[in-house]
């Protein structure tokens, strides 16, 4: 266990040592146990977190806000369009000023080519830890919750097969941050990762290279595939979700045309039957029901999406307690 993480930014899990991530998970399990037993754990009494959102949110806002309250502190919701950011406040000014008002700054900024850079500029100027609530490249807290859920449901993740697959969705061109963070973290924990997508839906090459290196270092594997059905076969964990073809086009109309070629990439009962009988279905939510996944799968006995969503609360509380205390 690593005992000194105070003041650390968490922008990507890739910048935390494996032992540090294991410490965060240890604390998350302990906090989940305390929550279940009704034991108080006000480790952040009188601490305040700034939550700066450039994008709408359900689980992220609710879980960070509830988590800070349960830790004895307060979370201040700040919406970018109701601030002077729209009139010229720079990332440096936000870091300098919010870093003096608050004990931590959490940011969700998913604009392609902008989000991660903005969060890092705030972090460079801030005297308090900066937490990435999702950017265009990474979604660390979702993926920490995913790993916690896999450990709960499947035990030691080493040697287990997880299929991280693209699936069709009609709603909007979603960020690459979930699949990229998944392949980065699960390879560090010795999983056999299958990355499955049509040719237009590639992830960032440097992220894929880092994931392959993680697999070599930690005894897992990374396999690139383009056959949706084959990706499901004999998997322990299936995680089919949509993401945008950002590396192919940034034009929404062209993206929609490309997506129309793959409307049959839906997680359905037939495909779930290709996985192991005790395989689990995961999704970060919200899912495009009966487009990205059928009701029968997401509401079925193999789905763990609500336990997965709950674990967002616990890993985020652990990160805040460790970095902001």
C-alpha positions as CSV (number, residue, x, y, z in Angstrom):
1,X,0.0,0.0,0.0
2,X,1.2,3.5,-0.9
3,X,0.6,5.8,2.0
4,X,1.3,9.3,0.5
5,X,-0.8,10.3,-2.4
6,X,-1.9,13.7,-1.0
7,X,-1.8,16.4,-3.6
8,X,-1.6,14.1,-6.6
9,X,-3.5,14.9,-9.8
10,X,-5.5,12.0,-11.4
11,X,-5.8,12.8,-15.1
12,X,-5.0,9.3,-16.4
13,X,-4.4,6.0,-14.5
14,X,-1.4,5.6,-16.8
15,X,0.4,8.3,-14.7
16,X,-0.2,6.4,-11.4
17,X,2.0,3.4,-10.5
18,X,0.2,0.0,-10.4
19,X,0.8,-0.1,-6.6
20,X,-0.9,3.3,-6.3
21,X,-3.9,2.2,-8.2
22,X,-4.1,-0.9,-5.9
23,X,-4.1,1.4,-2.9
24,X,-6.9,3.4,-4.4
25,X,-8.9,0.2,-4.9
26,X,-8.2,-1.0,-1.4
27,X,-9.6,2.2,0.0
28,X,-12.6,2.1,-2.4
29,X,-13.5,-1.4,-1.1
30,X,-13.1,-0.2,2.5
31,X,-15.3,2.8,1.9
32,X,-17.9,0.7,0.2
33,X,-17.9,-1.6,3.2
34,X,-18.3,1.4,5.6
35,X,-21.2,2.8,3.5
36,X,-22.9,-0.6,3.6
37,X,-22.5,-0.8,7.4
38,X,-23.6,2.8,8.0
39,X,-20.2,3.7,9.5
40,X,-19.3,7.4,9.3
41,X,-16.1,8.2,7.3
42,X,-15.9,12.0,7.2
43,X,-12.2,12.1,6.1
44,X,-12.7,15.4,4.2
45,X,-14.6,17.4,6.8
46,X,-14.5,21.2,5.9
47,X,-12.9,20.4,2.4
48,X,-14.5,21.7,-0.7
49,X,-14.3,20.3,-4.3
50,X,-14.9,22.5,-7.4
51,X,-16.7,20.5,-10.1
52,X,-16.3,22.3,-13.4
53,X,-18.5,20.9,-16.2
54,X,-18.2,21.7,-19.9
55,X,-20.5,18.7,-20.7
56,X,-23.8,17.4,-19.3
57,X,-23.6,14.6,-16.7
58,X,-25.7,12.2,-14.7
59,X,-23.5,9.6,-12.9
60,X,-20.4,11.8,-12.7
61,X,-22.0,14.8,-11.1
62,X,-24.2,12.8,-8.8
63,X,-21.5,10.5,-7.6
64,X,-18.9,13.2,-7.0
65,X,-21.4,15.4,-5.2
66,X,-22.7,12.5,-3.1
67,X,-19.2,11.3,-2.4
68,X,-18.0,14.6,-1.1
69,X,-21.0,14.9,1.2
70,X,-20.4,11.3,2.6
71,X,-16.7,12.2,3.2
72,X,-17.9,15.2,5.2
73,X,-17.1,17.9,2.7
74,X,-18.9,19.9,0.0
75,X,-18.9,19.8,-3.8
76,X,-19.6,23.0,-5.7
77,X,-21.2,22.5,-9.1
78,X,-19.8,25.0,-11.7
79,X,-21.2,25.0,-15.2
80,X,-18.8,26.6,-17.8
81,X,-21.5,28.5,-19.7
82,X,-22.6,30.3,-16.5
83,X,-19.1,31.5,-15.7
84,X,-16.7,34.0,-17.2
85,X,-14.9,31.2,-19.0
86,X,-17.2,32.1,-21.9
87,X,-15.9,35.7,-21.7
88,X,-12.2,35.0,-21.4
89,X,-11.1,33.3,-18.2
90,X,-8.2,31.2,-19.2
91,X,-7.2,27.7,-18.0
92,X,-4.3,29.3,-16.1
93,X,-6.6,31.7,-14.3
94,X,-9.1,28.9,-13.4
95,X,-6.2,26.8,-12.0
96,X,-4.7,29.7,-10.0
97,X,-8.0,31.1,-8.6
98,X,-10.0,27.9,-8.0
99,X,-6.9,26.4,-6.6
100,X,-7.0,29.1,-3.9
101,X,-10.7,28.8,-3.2
102,X,-11.0,25.0,-3.1
103,X,-9.2,21.9,-1.9
104,X,-9.5,20.1,-5.2
105,X,-10.7,20.7,-8.7
106,X,-12.6,18.2,-10.8
107,X,-13.1,18.9,-14.5
108,X,-15.2,17.3,-17.3
109,X,-14.1,18.7,-20.7
110,X,-14.5,16.3,-23.7
111,X,-14.0,18.6,-26.7
112,X,-11.9,16.7,-29.2
113,X,-8.4,18.0,-29.3
114,X,-9.1,20.4,-26.4
115,X,-10.3,18.6,-23.3
116,X,-7.1,16.9,-22.0
117,X,-4.9,19.9,-22.8
118,X,-7.3,22.2,-20.9
119,X,-7.3,20.0,-17.8
120,X,-3.5,19.8,-17.9
121,X,-3.2,23.6,-18.2
122,X,-5.5,24.0,-15.1
123,X,-3.4,21.4,-13.2
124,X,-0.1,23.2,-14.1
125,X,-1.5,26.4,-12.5
126,X,-3.3,24.8,-9.5
127,X,-1.9,24.4,-6.0
128,X,-4.5,21.6,-5.3
129,X,-5.1,18.2,-7.0
130,X,-6.9,18.2,-10.3
131,X,-9.2,15.2,-11.1
132,X,-10.3,14.3,-14.6
133,X,-14.0,13.6,-14.7
134,X,-13.6,12.8,-18.4
135,X,-11.8,14.3,-21.3
136,X,-11.4,13.6,-25.0
137,X,-8.6,11.0,-24.3
138,X,-9.2,9.5,-20.8
139,X,-12.0,8.6,-18.4
140,X,-10.0,7.4,-15.4
141,X,-12.8,7.1,-12.8
142,X,-15.1,5.1,-15.0
143,X,-12.3,2.7,-15.7
144,X,-11.3,2.4,-12.1
145,X,-15.0,1.6,-11.3
146,X,-14.9,-1.0,-14.1
147,X,-11.9,-2.7,-12.7
148,X,-13.4,-2.7,-9.2
149,X,-16.5,-4.4,-10.6
150,X,-14.6,-7.0,-12.5
151,X,-12.7,-7.9,-9.3
152,X,-16.0,-8.2,-7.5
153,X,-17.7,-10.3,-10.1
154,X,-14.8,-12.4,-11.5
155,X,-12.1,-12.3,-8.8
156,X,-8.4,-11.9,-9.9
157,X,-8.5,-10.3,-13.3
158,X,-5.3,-11.8,-14.5
159,X,-5.8,-14.2,-17.4
160,X,-9.4,-13.2,-17.9
161,X,-10.5,-12.1,-21.3
162,X,-12.3,-8.8,-21.8
163,X,-13.7,-7.7,-25.1
164,X,-13.7,-3.9,-25.6
165,X,-15.8,-3.5,-28.7
166,X,-17.3,-0.7,-30.6
167,X,-21.1,-0.8,-31.0
168,X,-23.5,1.3,-33.1
169,X,-25.3,4.2,-31.5
170,X,-27.3,6.9,-33.3
171,X,-27.1,9.6,-30.5
172,X,-23.9,11.5,-31.1
173,X,-20.2,11.1,-31.9
174,X,-19.0,9.9,-28.4
175,X,-15.5,10.4,-27.0
176,X,-12.7,7.8,-27.3
177,X,-12.0,8.1,-23.6
178,X,-13.7,5.0,-22.3
179,X,-12.2,2.4,-24.7
180,X,-8.8,4.0,-24.5
181,X,-8.8,4.0,-20.7
182,X,-10.1,0.4,-20.7
183,X,-7.3,-1.0,-22.8
184,X,-4.7,1.0,-20.8
185,X,-5.7,-0.2,-17.4
186,X,-6.9,-3.7,-18.0
187,X,-3.6,-4.7,-19.7
188,X,-1.8,-3.5,-16.6
189,X,-3.8,-5.9,-14.5
190,X,-2.9,-8.9,-16.7
191,X,-6.1,-9.3,-18.6
192,X,-6.3,-10.5,-22.2
193,X,-7.8,-7.6,-24.0
194,X,-9.6,-7.8,-27.3
195,X,-10.1,-4.4,-29.0
196,X,-12.8,-4.9,-31.6
197,X,-13.9,-2.2,-34.1
198,X,-14.7,-1.4,-37.7
199,X,-11.7,0.1,-39.6
200,X,-13.0,3.7,-39.4
201,X,-13.2,3.6,-35.6
202,X,-9.5,3.3,-34.6
203,X,-8.2,4.5,-31.3
204,X,-5.2,6.9,-31.0
205,X,-2.1,5.0,-32.1
206,X,0.0,6.0,-29.1
207,X,-2.7,4.8,-26.7
208,X,-2.8,1.4,-28.4
209,X,1.0,1.2,-28.3
210,X,1.0,2.0,-24.6
211,X,-1.6,-0.7,-24.0
212,X,0.5,-3.2,-25.9
213,X,3.5,-2.3,-23.8
214,X,1.4,-2.7,-20.6
215,X,0.4,-6.2,-21.8
216,X,4.0,-7.2,-22.4
217,X,5.1,-5.9,-19.0
218,X,2.2,-7.3,-17.0
219,X,1.6,-10.7,-18.6
220,X,-1.6,-9.9,-20.4
221,X,-2.3,-9.5,-24.1
222,X,-3.8,-7.1,-26.6
223,X,-5.5,-8.4,-29.7
224,X,-6.9,-6.1,-32.4
225,X,-10.0,-7.5,-34.2
226,X,-12.6,-6.3,-36.6
227,X,-15.1,-9.2,-36.3
228,X,-17.9,-8.3,-33.8
229,X,-19.1,-11.9,-33.3
230,X,-15.6,-13.3,-32.9
231,X,-14.9,-10.7,-30.2
232,X,-17.6,-12.2,-28.0
233,X,-16.5,-15.8,-28.3
234,X,-15.5,-17.3,-25.0
235,X,-15.0,-13.9,-23.4
236,X,-15.3,-13.5,-19.6
237,X,-16.3,-9.8,-19.8
238,X,-17.9,-8.0,-22.7
239,X,-17.9,-4.2,-23.0
240,X,-19.5,-3.2,-26.3
241,X,-20.1,0.6,-26.5
242,X,-20.1,3.3,-29.2
243,X,-17.4,5.8,-29.8
244,X,-16.9,8.3,-32.6
245,X,-14.7,7.9,-35.7
246,X,-12.6,10.9,-34.6
247,X,-9.4,9.7,-36.3
248,X,-11.3,9.3,-39.6
249,X,-13.5,12.4,-39.6
250,X,-14.6,15.2,-37.4
251,X,-17.6,16.0,-39.6
252,X,-20.9,14.9,-37.9
253,X,-22.7,14.2,-41.1
254,X,-19.9,12.1,-42.5
255,X,-19.6,10.3,-39.2
256,X,-23.4,9.5,-39.3
257,X,-23.0,8.1,-42.8
258,X,-20.1,5.8,-41.7
259,X,-22.0,4.6,-38.7
260,X,-24.9,3.5,-41.0
261,X,-22.7,0.8,-42.4
262,X,-22.5,-0.9,-39.0
263,X,-26.0,-0.7,-37.6
264,X,-25.9,-4.5,-37.0
265,X,-23.2,-4.0,-34.4
266,X,-25.6,-4.4,-31.5
267,X,-25.0,-6.4,-28.3
268,X,-27.9,-8.9,-28.4
269,X,-28.8,-12.2,-26.9
270,X,-27.3,-14.2,-29.7
271,X,-23.9,-12.6,-29.3
272,X,-24.0,-12.8,-25.5
273,X,-24.5,-16.6,-26.0
274,X,-21.1,-16.7,-27.8
275,X,-19.4,-15.5,-24.6
276,X,-18.7,-17.8,-21.6
277,X,-21.9,-18.9,-19.8
278,X,-20.9,-16.8,-16.7
279,X,-19.7,-13.8,-18.8
280,X,-20.7,-10.3,-17.6
281,X,-22.0,-7.5,-19.7
282,X,-20.7,-4.0,-18.9
283,X,-21.4,-0.5,-20.1
284,X,-20.6,3.0,-18.7
285,X,-24.1,4.3,-19.5
286,X,-26.2,5.8,-20.9
287,X,-26.6,3.2,-23.6
288,X,-28.7,3.6,-26.8
289,X,-31.3,0.9,-25.9
290,X,-32.2,-1.5,-28.7
291,X,-29.7,0.3,-31.0
292,X,-26.4,-0.3,-29.1
293,X,-27.7,-3.1,-26.8
294,X,-31.0,-4.9,-26.5
295,X,-33.2,-4.5,-23.5
296,X,-32.8,-8.3,-23.0
297,X,-29.0,-7.9,-22.5
298,X,-28.7,-4.7,-20.5
299,X,-31.6,-5.7,-18.2
300,X,-30.7,-9.4,-18.3
301,X,-29.0,-11.6,-15.6
302,X,-25.5,-11.1,-17.0
303,X,-25.6,-7.3,-16.9
304,X,-23.7,-5.6,-14.1
305,X,-24.2,-2.0,-15.2
306,X,-25.9,-0.8,-12.0
307,X,-23.2,-2.3,-9.8
308,X,-20.7,-0.8,-12.1
309,X,-22.4,2.6,-11.9
310,X,-22.4,2.4,-8.1
311,X,-18.7,1.7,-8.0
312,X,-18.1,5.1,-9.5
313,X,-19.1,6.5,-6.1
314,X,-16.6,4.4,-4.2
315,X,-13.5,4.8,-6.4
316,X,-14.1,8.6,-6.6
317,X,-14.4,8.8,-2.8
318,X,-11.2,6.8,-2.5
319,X,-9.3,9.2,-4.9
320,X,-10.6,12.3,-3.1
321,X,-9.8,11.0,0.3
322,X,-6.3,10.0,-0.7
323,X,-5.4,13.2,-2.7
324,X,-7.4,15.9,-0.8
325,X,-7.0,14.9,2.9
